[in-house]
Amino acid sequence: MTQLPIRKDLIGRSPYGAPQIDVPIRLNTNENPFGPSPELVAELAKVVSDLGSELNRYPDRDATELRADLATYLNSESQVNLTAKNIWPANGSNEVMQQLLQLFGGPEKSLVTFDPTYSMYEDYCRNTFTKYLSVSRNKDFTINQKVIDSALALNPDIIVLTSPNNPTGTVIEFSDIDYLLRNFAGVLIVDEAYAEFRPVDSPSALSKLDSNPGLIVARTMSKAFSFAGARIGYVAASPEVVEAIQLVRLPYHLSTVTQALARAALRFSDQLQSQVNLLRQERDDLAIWFENVGFDVAPSGANFLLFGTFADRNLVWEQLVEQGVLIRQTGPDGWLRVSIGTPEENLAFKTALLHVTNRTNGK
């Protein structure tokens, strides 16, 4: 087989991705298990139909109306005062993060994260020739000032905080974000992809934007909005950051259809968000169940739980697949992650897990 002349740093690497296996219960990619309502589906169909005759034209390259709608949503959700100038959307938060690394990273620049965390951060760095660094979280996956000081000692240009963190679900204490903002002069990215699932009394880093021009908050519509297939991510930041991001965007990067579908979903935000409370409760109930059955479980503010530990997590994963349940092997050795599904899916998962681990509800 001919060896392609690809970059040397890509040789032998594997692309990111979770296994896609056709089983009845899929709880491996942190999707919202509830699809859009029939009313929203009808609205989405109408939106696409109305746009059909205009698809010979390029989209609004600045996504002006969508940015305004996203600002309105965040203002309502987090009691902030943002405008369209504070928002930049793209094809999922992955593209947003890639754009941020293209803008602020590069040769002779470095980024620090807190392990374990989202594995794509390292790939963003690789793809933009940014040096990737990490420091370990505490044993309970939290971050405190000691951990932050270890990160600062590396003199990074960019720090990424993920809250709630993937794959652990850990919510960062606001005091730790404040500590970073006081002691770090670089670019601080707070990835809040799972923000809507965090505890009700847990504030968003959005409230810190006004007084911190180096702060950027990343969000997505994939999770809470049941819109993973539409690929809408966005950042909230200072107008200067948003304007600068456009230096590295691809021309007309966000399609006319994508922009219109996102705006339609935002009009149904109250309906879509009504499922978030149920998923929070299911998450908390499942965490209690894990403890009662004798598993370790990491406290989570996301729509998933990290649990364990297993001498051979791959064996447990394979046996669950045989039972028709797909979860994720990710995070530290011995741990597994399960996305929160419908009540029926969660019950099927618990039943299968008890079966493959030879446990009962009484341990």
Phi, psi and omega in degrees: 000132181294133177278119179289146182278056181279168178304142183298325183286353178261348182294128178084358180275156178249143178290154177293146175165147175262149178303135176249098185241136182279091177232161183297324186242109181248108183230048188240349186235019174058030174284157170285125184286348182261118179285168177304147181292161176304325179295317179290321178302317178297320179293319179296319179297319179295318180299314181295318180299317181294332183273348188307318183283354183254002187284358172283350179256149176293154178287170171296110186292341180263356179047045189300312183291320178296318179299319178296319180293321178294321177298318178299318179298313181295323178300319180287320185287320189241010178052051176244182184227072182260158174235178178303332181291345179268357190240140171222118180261159177204186183280080183083158179294343175298315180292323177301312181296320178298318178297319179297321178288328174295326183279312188257345181264208180113178179307140180071009174247155181223153179231140177242135171236179183240108184279147357283145179206191186295124188290341182290341179302320179295324179291321176303318180294314179303316185289341180246011178059035177262138180289126180261127178231157177210155172235153184279142172287171172295168182300332178269013177074007177278170175236138175225186185296327178297316178295317179298319179299324177296322177291317181296328180296341178277355178054053182284161172270332183225137171237135177246121172252132179247119184213114355296146185280145173248121023254008189270336183084003185294133176263131181283134176294141182297328179297328179286325174296317178300318180299317178295316181297328179284332191245001183234125183263358182272203181269121178252115178256121175255111182273108182249044181303331183251023190302323184294343181266354183294162177306146186302325183271010181263113185286163177265152175294350177304327183292349182261359187295319186304320187258007184221089185295342178270003181267136177228132180246123181260138180225173177211158172259002185293323192269284185295332183270003181055042189232030183301324182288344181273339177061072176234114171234165181198162173239152169246131185199183176292153177304328180294319178294315181299318178295322181291324179304327183292350174293332186248000179291153171280152180301131175051049189289337184246114189295159176304317181294315180301313180299316182291320179296320179296319179296322178295317180297322179296329177292339179255021188300321180299317179295315181294321182288343181297338179277344183296318180299320178297316181293323175301314182294319177299319177299312182294321178296320180293323178298317178297318179299315178306313181296318181295328181276345176108013176268156167278144178215135180277133176304132188230138171249018182246191179260040177203167178225138173262126185220162180175209352255160186232140176296326179223087183293331179296323179296316178298316179301313181297320180292326175294319177300319177299332177273002178088019182236124181249119174238198189235133169271107180201166181084193183298157178306137176094349183255154174230156180238134177238130174284150178279124180255199173291163177307322180292320179293321179295321177295318178297321177297313181299317180299315180294319181295318177299321181295313187282342179255004178056042177245168174233171178297345175259021183077000000 
